[in-house]
């Protein structure tokens, strides 16, 4: 029996020594905050500052952790478009299993929030300023994570597509002409917006009478494509619809009796820095505005 114990002890000692001598698998090091969110191509980091503290994000307040504050400047070739900067950070988030939320942009500025889940979740906030020449980036790694409910992406929430009208004194013949334009635009746009996720979309024709119109043949009108945001605060939360319309674009026919172009004027408010849209909306509208079908309608 003594010999058996001695043999077992000897074997255990030898095994331990062999394990110690053999190469152990390396624990993969988590990327730093700076490595997670490099500057976009053509941009350079002007300043990095690390600190400990709390930050507020659009869906959570008082998030505590290690904070990277990074200022980024466009290079000599000039800035990228605001939408492209939002897309760049959205892609970085999604490539790391993260979620993008509260992204808003126009031609001059934009912002976004995001979160990457994990043992130590990472939060991101980006402010895009001066026509995307300057980026203010905050990345935070939670040091005391807490359970949080995350909003559902707008592309996963059901939406709708409807039409409407707003007439006051327009003669019946002019109303019929205006509604035909609305219906034609709705038919052209719907395939680009389908399956209508995330928003209650509406195509509305509106009378633009200003008191100066004396002839029924020159009644001006506008067709407006707008949306009311639908949101869901968590996977099991109810879907709510905002009460405020966000205008995507308008087509104004100032003089329906014109016999020569231009017959209509397209206005996209956020392209001139008025109002904001999400990246998802931006891409839907841009695809439609580039379509040959729309060119045929307004030429």
N, C-alpha and C positions, 0 to 999 in steps of 0.2 A: 504494500500500500504506500509506504514512504517513497519507494522508487517511482510510483505512478505520479504522486504529487510533485516530486522533483522534476519529472519529465514534463508535466503540464506547465509548471512555472517556467521551465526553460523555454518551452515552445511559445508561451505568451510573451516572454521577454524578447525572443527572436522576432516574433510578429510585430511587436511594438516598434522595435528598432528598424525593421524593414519599412513599416509605414512611415516612420519619421524620415527615413532616407529617401523614400520614393517621392516624386513630385506630386504636390497636392493641386487639385483644380483651383484655378484662380477665381475668386469672387469678382463678378463683373462690377466695375465701378459705375455708379450712376453718373450720367453727364451733369456737369455743372449748369447753373442757370444761364451763364454766358454761352455755353456750348449748345444748349437747347434752342436758343433764339439768336442765331448769328444775324449780322446786318444783311439786308437784301443786296443782291448783286448791284454794283455801281454805287454803293453807299459805304461810308466808313464810320467806325465808332469814334466819337469825339470824347466821351467821358463815361466811365463806369464807376459806380459807387455801391459798396455793399454795406448793409446795416441790418439791425434786428428791430422789429416793430410790428405794427398792425397797419393794414390797409383796407379800404372799402372797395368792393366791386359791385357791379350793377345788381347782382342777385344775392350778395352776402356782405355784411358789414363786420368790421373788427376782426378780419382774418389775420392771424398772427404767424410770423415766421421770419425766415431769412429773406432779405429783399435785395434785389439787384435793380438799381436805377441806371438806365442806359440812355444816353443821348446819341442819336445817329444823324449824320448829315449826308445829303446827296453829293455825289462827286462832280467832276468837271463836265461830265456828259449830260448833266441835268437830271432832274427827278423823274421817276416813273409816275404813271398816273395813280391817283388815289386808290382806284379800284384794284390796281395791280398790287399795291402795297397790302391792302386788306387781304387779297387772295394769297399773297406770299405767306402771311402769318396764319391764315386759315389752313393752308396746306401743312405748315409746320405743326400746328396743333393736331390736325387729323392724322398725320403720319405717326404721331406719338400716342394715338388713342384718345386724343382730347376732343373737347366740344367747343364750338364757337357760339357765342351768344352776344346779343346787344351790339351787333355790328351795324354802323350807320355811316353813310358817306355821301358826298356830292363832289363836284369838280374841284373844290378848294380845300376840303378838309375831311377828316373821317376819324373814326374810333372803333375799337373792338375790345371785347373781353373774351376770355377763354379759360378753360381749366383742363388739366391733365390728371386723371385719377391715378391712385397708387397708394403705397404705404405712407408716403409723404406727398400729398397732392400739390401740384404746381399750378399757380394762377398767373394769368397774363393780362395786362392792360396796355394798349397802344393808342397814343394820340398822334394823329397825322396832321401836321400843320403846314401853313405856307405853301399850299398846292403840292404837298408831299415832299417839300425840300427838307423838313425837319421832323424827326420821329422821336417821341418821348416814350420810352418803353419801361414798364414796371413788371418784373417777374418776381413772384413770391413762392417760396417753398414752405409749406406749412410744417411747423415744428410740433404742434399739438393738434393733429387733425380731429375734426368732428364730423359726424354723419350729416350729410347735406343732400337735399333734394335738388336735382338738376332739371332745368327746363328742357322741354322737348324741342328738337330742331324744327324750324318752321317748315322745312321740306317734308316733314313727317306728319303734319297736321292737316286734316282735310279742309278744303276751302270751297268756294263757289264762284259762279260766273253768271251775272245777271245784267239786264239792260234797264234803262229808265229814261225819263224825259222831264224837262222843267220849262214849260211854256207859260207865257202870261198873255200876250196879245198878238202873237204871230198868226197870220191868216192860215186857214186850213191847207191851202195849196203849198205854202212854204213849210208848214209843219211836216207835210208828207215828204217833201224833198229832204228836209233835215233828218227825218227818221230813216229814210232810205240810206243816207250817208252813214248814220249810226249803225244800222244793221249790217251794212257792207264792211265797216271797220270792225265790228264785233266778229263777224264771220272770218275775217282775215287774221285777227289777233288771237282768237281763241286757241288755235292749234299750237301757238308758241307758248301760251301760258298753261295749257293743259298739262297735268291733271289738276290745276288750280289749287295747289297746296299752300297752306299757311296764311292765305288772305281771302277775304270776301271781296272779290273783284267785281267792278261795276263799270259798264260803258253807258255814259249818260249824254244825251244831247240837250243843250241849254240855249235858250234864246238870249241874244246879246243886244236887245233893244236899248238904245241910249237916248231916245227922244228925238233924234235928228232924222230918223228914217221916215220918209213920206210915201215911199212906194213899196207896195207889197213884194215887188220883184227884187228888192235889195235888202231884205231882212237878213242881218248877220246871225250866225249861230256857231256854236262850238261843240265838238264831241270830246268828252273828257274820259280818259281811262284812269281809274283810281282804285284804291283798295283800302280796306279796313283790316288791320292786323288781327290775326287769330293766334292766341298763345295758350300754352299749357305749362304751368309752373313745375309740374313733375309728371312722371309717367302715369300716375293714378289720379292726377288732379283734373278737374273739369276744364274743358276748352272755353275760353272767353274771347269775345270779339270786341275790339276797340270801337269807340264811337267816333273817332276822328278819321276823316278821309285823307289819304295821302295820294296826291296827284302824281301819276307816272308820266303822262304826257297829254297834250291837247292838240286837236286839229281844228283850227278856226277858219271858217269860210266867211270872210268879211262881206263878200258880195256874190251871192249865188247866181246872179245874172251875168257874171263875167264871161266873155267869149274867148278870152286869151289867158294863158297862165301868168302868174301862179293862181290856181284856183283855191288853194288852201295854204295855211301857214302852220307848221308843226312847232310846238313849243315844248321843251323838256325842262321843267324848272330846275331840277337838280344838276343839269349840265351847266347852268349858269350860276350855281352856288346857292340856289334858293330851295329850301327844304332838303330832306335827306331820304335815302333809300337803303335797304340792305344790299349786300353783295348779290344775294339770290335774285332780288328784284332787278337790280342793275343789269344782270346778265340776261334775264328774260326780255326786258325792254330793249336792250341793245340789239339782241338777235332779231327782234321784230322790226326795229327801225332800219336795220340793214337790208330787210327783205325787199325783193323786187315787187312783191304784191302791193306793199304800201306805196311805193313810188308810182305805181299805176293809178292808185286811188287819188293821189293829191296832185299829180302832174297837170 
